[in-house]
């Protein structure tokens, strides 16, 4: 078992509260990703799980054992950092073995563990090399192997791929997913990158200002965001949100990929006139910035039209979100569908 639970956890630095009464449950064997912008509290949360930070209030449990007063080295966890933190004068084998030597593990057992782990992460042929002779991806594997060889209950990773180039990040994401399946251990991963979060996690914790905004599986976060913040954080380009045209401060949201070009009318949706301002051709898809009387919106499609083209675009009701005046998700009732329809139908043929 390797579940984690934070109960009413707060963390302050001086007069600044960065985590405020956080309640978080991380399931045993899950790949849980804490995601959010810089300063949202995700790394501080991770550091409190590791014991590198002490909660100002509240409790941290690992397998239902309160660990607030247990030192990091006794929590049966392993941490992988952003900067790898390898010893430059040691070989790969020595770097991996170092922690085991400190724990007085026998030489034979150390050798067995190192060989097993290096076979898994593909480092067997690099054991005698120094970190300086390795690529970024290989050094990251050494950091992972050094953590894995301890056979911990939990792996904690703080932006471990942020120093790698885009191609290598993609490759390492695949390797980490495969590694999690092989080990069957609980992974807790921190990132600001929504692509990493969506592609790797089986449970996403979206954070902002020291609080959890939404916790769910990736598909649920994408398809059913509970607020404007969640809707716009996930997806690229971000979700279109139109405000100021519906009663009681209600906002209308829809994803760029749900915008249909060259639509004359939609019986169960809206149509509006738009002008192509810019476009980005990205191979199999094109991203448009469109000007409408309701403001700028983004569209993502495989249909190509020329710059400055004026056309009708449509969005089906099934692909829309409604948010109240506090930016929280609300029911899209038949009455609200009629109100939205009437608002956009009345002004569909104009850009001003």
Buried (B, 14 or more C-beta within 10 A) or exposed (E): EBBBBBBEBBBBEEEEBBBBBBEBBBEBBBBBBBBBEEEBBBBBBBBBBBBBBEBBEBEBBBBEEEBEEBEEEEBBBBBBEBEBEBEEEBBBBBBBBBBBEEEEBEEEEBBEBBEEBBEBBEBEEBBEBBBEEBEBBBBBBBBBBBBBBBEBBBBBBBBBBBBBEEEBBBBBBEBBBEBBEEBEBBBBBBBBBBBBBBBBBBBBBBBBBBBBBBBBEBEEBBEEBBBBBBBBBBBEBBBBBBBEBBEEEBBBBBBBBBBBBEBEEBEEBBBBBBBBEEBEEEEEEBBBBBBBBBEEBBBBBEEEBEEEBEBBBBBBBEBBBBBBEEBEBBEBEEEBBEBBBEBBBEBBEEEE
